Amino acid sequence: MSRQTDNMRSAIAPFSAALEMLRGRRARVLLMMLQFTIGFCALAVLAVLIVKSSAVVRAMELTFDPTNVLGLGNYITDFTHRTSTDAIVPDEIPALEAVPGVRRAAVFWDGLAFVSTGANKLERPIKIYLVNDAFENLVHLRVTKRFSPDAPERVTGGSAWAFLTNAALAELAGPGGAIPDTVVFRLPPDERLYPIRFAGTVADPPAGWPECSAKLDEFAQDVPALVMDFGQVMMWAGPMAFPDFSNSVWLVLDERADANTVGEAVNQWYSDAHPDTGHYIGILSIRDAIAERASIKQPSVIAAAMLAGLLLTLTGLGFAGHTMYTASARRSEWALRMAVGATRGHLVAQVVIETLLVILASAAVGIALTAGFVPMITRGGGWWQSTRWLGPTAVIAVGASTALCALAAGYPVQRVSREEPSSILKEDL
């Protein structure tokens, strides 16, 4: 029993000595914690910029074929009345595809429509989603399958699949429960009516008819390039904030079509179709926008990256200084303990435990600060404001930093242990 007790005391001794040392050197410990906390915050900022930038590049490569794709800003803002309306409406898609150089118009609409059915002329505001086959082909994703596993394999023939939530479907059906094949809806404030025929038999909807609202964000994250490109780069009389990627039109151009020429033709078509509005359709090359975003050219982002790099460098220098200070300031202490029987392993364990406790405490504070800090400084930046990266990145950063610092913390003891304790004590005393 006494041997087990001695072994337990021997195992606990490095922890006890480490805690005593940290308690006795509180000022030094707090300074180390401050340095490490700043370092972890800086590492997190750099990680989100680098990781998300590379993710955008990969998204571009996976999402788009090597062809010209133009994005049309589908919102026209009336600054006088502070309202926005859809510039391009569903029945104009065929005319848009007739513009020279345009091969297909890819559509994903997400908005509130005023719907009326059959003999019931009373309009109801209902959330509706419209997707055409060109959009599915553009993003290489069967959106119908994403929203509803039991939906038809794909949208075909240029028709649109209309998505409704279950609640909206029940409201549309009314007391009788029957829904006609064609639903007429009006997009405000336009007074024209647009008949949309549902893909599939609406009177007998497929099982699992989609609850779209909750899954729209998941779908958007599957195609981050589309979310990113319209984040803040819609151009109509200067850059304008765009709420998300929906309610927009993407033009897939012929391989040899000139994007600028097509853009001018689209605006000419729009001005001819709507001569009294005086509006201009913002046009953007998707690939150019992705390349620009991936290069992180925004001044605020560049400043954040430079500041994070500087702080990370200072943290590294501070840790190197701490290591060298430990090697010189505690030589006598370690030599004396080795002279009275302490082993090199116990001393190494004590110093490593001291450093790890400080690192883990600093990492906890750094992660807590970064969890709110990174989204705050990147809010409004579009593609890098997601925080899904934070957990895995934090684990990797803490693990790698802990391993590196543990190795470095043992260096001073290893250096002292190579010398005779008596020689060290004679020099220092």
N, C-alpha and C positions, 0 to 999 in steps of 0.2 A: 504493500500500500504506500509506504514511504517513497519507494522508487517512482510509482505512478504520480505521486504528488510532486516530486522533484521534477519529473518530466513535464508535468503540466505547468509548473512555475517557470521552467526554462522556456516553454513555448510562449507563455504569456509575457515573459519579461520584455521582449522587444516592443510589444504594444504599450505596456506600462511606461517604459522608458521614453517611447515616442510621445505619449500624451503628456508626460511630465516636461519633456523638452519643449513641446509646443506651448504649454501653459507658461513656462518660464521665459519664452521668447515671443511674447504676444505681439509686440510692435513689428518684429521681423516677419512673423506669420501673416499679419494683416497686410503688410506690404506685398508679400508673395501672392496672397489671395487676390489683391487688387490687380496685380500684373496678369495673373492667370485668367481672371474674369474678363479683363479687356481682351486678352488673346482669344478666348473662346468666342466672344461676341464678334471679333474681327474675322475669325475663321468661318463663322456661320454666314456672315455677309458675303464673303468671297465665295463660299460654297454655293449659295443660292444663285449668284450671278453666273458662275461657271457652269453649274449643272443645268440650269434652265436654258442658258444660251445653247449648249450642246443639244438639249432636248428639242429646241426649236429647229435646229439644223436637221436633226434626224426626222422630225415630223415633216419637214418640207420634202425630204427625200422619199419618205414612205407614203405621203399623202398625195402628192401631185405627180402626174406624168410629165415628161419633158415637153410641155406644150405651153402656149401662151394662155394665161388665165387673167382676166380682168375682173376686178370687183367694182360693183356699182353701189354707191351710197344710196340706199332706197328711202332714206328719210329726207324730206325737205322741211326745213325749219323756217317758220314765219316769225321773225323776231318782233314784229309789231304786236302780234297777238300771243307770242310765246307758246306756240303750238307746233307740233310736228305731225306730218301725215306721210303716207306712203306715196312715193313718186311714181313707182311702177306697180300696176295692179295686175291681177292674174290674167285677165283676157288680153293683155298687151304682150304677153310672152311670145306668141307666134310672130307678131310684128317685129319684136326685138330680134328674134332669131333670123328674120329676113334681112337684117342689116348685113351688107357685104363684109365678109371676113368672119362673121359669127357662125360657129358650127352648132353650138347648143347654149341654152341659157339654163344654168343650174339654179334651182330655187329651194329655199327653205324658209317658209313663213312661220312666224310664231307671234300670234297677236289676238286681240279681242275682236271678234266679228259679231255683227248683229244678224241673227239667223232667223229665217222664217221657213216653214215647211208646209207643203200641201195646202189644205183649205184653211189652216190656221195661219193667218197673216200677221199675227202678233210677233214682233221681233223680240228676240231674247239675246242679251249679251253673253256670248259663250267663247271660251278659250278654244282656239283651233290651230292646228299645225298642218301645213301643207308641204309635201316633199315630192319632187319629181325624180324620174329615173336619171336625169343628167346629174343631179346632185349626188345621188348614190354612186354613180360611176366616177364622179370627180374625187370623192373621198374614199373610194374603195371600201365602202361599208354599206351593208344592207340595212338601212335605217329602219325599215319595216320590221326586220328581225330583231333589231336592237330593242325596239319599243315593245314588240309583242312576238314571242316565239312562235305563236300559232298563226301569225299573219302570213299572207301569200309570200312566196320566195322573194319577189321583187316587184317594184313598180315598172310597168312596161308601157310602151306605145305613147310616151309623152303625157300620159295621164298623171294626175296627182293623187297621192294617197292622203286622205284627210284623217288626222288623229284627233280624237276627242277623249277627255277624261271620262271615267265611268259616271261621275256625277253629271257632267254635261250631257252625256248620252241619255241618261235617264230623264233629264229635264227636257231634252229635245224630243224624246219619244212621247211625253205627255201621258195622260191617264190611260189611253188605249194601248200604249206600249209599241205601236207600229211606227216605223220610220221609213219614209219613201227612199227610193234609190238616189234621188237628187235633192240636195239641200241648197237653198238660195241664201247667200249671205251678202252683207254690205260691209265694206271696210270704211269706217268713218274717216274723214267727214264726207267722202265721196257719196253721191246719191245713187250711183249706178248699182245694179244688182248683178251678182256673179253666180251662175249655177255651177256647183261643184258636184260631180258624181263620185261617190265613194268607191274606191277600189275594193272589191269584195261585196258581199250581199249584206247591206246594212240592216235589212229586216231580220236577218239571222246572223248577228255579228260573231266573229270567231271567238273561241274561248280565250280568256286572257286579254280581252280588248284593253288597250294600254292606258294606264294612269301615267300620262306623259310628264306632268309637271315635275314629279320627283326625280325622273330619270333624265331630264334634259341636260342637267349639269354633267352627269356621267357621260352622256354622249359627247358633249362639248370637249371633255377632257380626252376623249379618244382621238379627236382631231384638233390638237392644240394649235396647229398652224392656222386653221380657219378662225379660231377664237382670237388668236394673237393679231392677225393682220388688220382687223377692223377695230382693235382696241382703242387707238387714238389717232388713226391716220386717215380717216375719211376727209377728203379735201373738197370743200365747197366754200369758196370765199375764205380760204385759210383752213387750218386744221380744226376739227371739231371732235368733241368726245362722242363716241358711239357706244350705246349701252351694252351690246353684245354682238355676236356674229349673225343673229337671226334677222329676219325681215330684210334680207339683202339678196342680191342677184349676182351670180358669178358667170361671166361669159367665157366659155371655152372657145378659143379662136382657132381658125385654120392654121396649120403649121407655118405657112409663109405670110400670114397676115401681119400687118404692122399695127402694133397696139395703139400708137398715137392716132393713126388714120381711123381705126375703128372707134376710138374714143370720140373723135370729132363727129363721125357719122352717127353715133348713138345720140349725142347731144343735138345734132341737127334733126334726127328723127323725133326726139322728145319735144323740141321747140315747135316742129311742124304739127305734132299731135296735140300739143297744149300751148297754142300761140299766146294765150292771155295770161299765163302764169308768170312768165319771165324767170322761171327757175332754171337752175343748172344742175345736172347730175354729176356728182363727184365720181371720178374714175381713178382706179388705182391698180397697178400691176401687182398681183399677189406675190409673185416670186421676188420682185424688187423690195416689196415691203418686208418680206421674211428675211431677206439678206440684210436689210438695214437694221431690223430689230435684232437679228442674231449677233450683229457686230457691236451691240451695246453702245450706241453713239450718243445717247442722251447725256447731257452734261451732269445731271444729278447722279446718274448711275456711275459715270466715270469718276466723279468726286467720291462717291461712296466706296468704290473699289480701291481707289488710291489711298483713302484714309484707312480702310481696313488693312491694306498691305503694309502701311506704315506702322499701325498699331501692332500687327502681328510680328513685324521685324523687331520693334521695341520690346515686345514680350519675350522673344527669343534671346535678345541680348540681356534682358533682365534675368532670365533663368540661367544663362551662362555665367553672369556675374555672381548669382547666388551660389552656383556650384563651386566656383573658384573661392568665394568667400568662406564657404563651409570647409573646403579643403585646408585653408590656412588658419581660420579662427578656431577650429575645434581639434587641431592636431594634439594639443596637450591633453584634452579631455579623453580622446580615444586612446592615446598612448598610456595614460594612467589606468584606464579600465582594462586594457590588454595586459598591463603589468600585474594586475590583481586577478587575472584569470578569465576575462571576457574573451570570447572567441571572435574571429573575424566575421563569421557568419551571423552572430548576434548583432554586431555593430552594423553590418550591411542591412540586415532586416530592419533594425531600428530606423536607419536613415531613409530606407525605401518607404517604410510605413509613414514616417513623418511627411514625406513628399506626397505620397498618395492621398493621405487625408486632406492635405491642403488642396491638391488638384481636384479631388472629387467634390469638396465643398465649393471650390471656385467654379467647377463645371455646372453644379446645380444652380448656382446664382446666374452664371452665364446663359444657361438654357432658359431659365425663367425670364431673364431680360430679353433674350433674342426672340422668344416666342411672340412677344408683342412688338419688339423693335423692328424686326425684318419686315413684317407686313405693313408697319407704319411708314417706313421709309420708301417702300416700293408700291404703296397704294396708288392706283391710277396708272401704273406702269404696264398694265395688260398681262403679258404672258408670264412674268416672274412673280406675281403676287400670290400664287398658290403656296400653301404651307404644308402640302403633303410630304415634301422632301424633308421636313424638319426632324422627325423622329429618327429615320435611318441615318441621316447626316450627323445628327448629334451623337448617336451611338458610335458610329465610326470615328468621329473626331475625338470623343472622350477615350475610346479604346486605344487609338493610335497614340494620342498624347500621353496617356497613362503609361503605356509600355515604354515610350521614349524617355519620359521623365524618370521612370523607375530605374532604367539602365544608367541614366546620367547621375542619378542620386547615389548610386553605389560606387561611383568612380572615386570620390574623395577617400572613402574608407579603404578601398583597394590600394590606393596610393600610399596611405599612411601605414597600412599593414605590411608593406614591403620593407619598412625600416624598423630598426630596433627601438622598442619603447624607451629604453634608457637614453639612447642618443637624442630622441625627440625631446624628452624632458630636460636634458642638459642644455639643449639649444634654447628652449622656450622659457625655462625658469631661471 
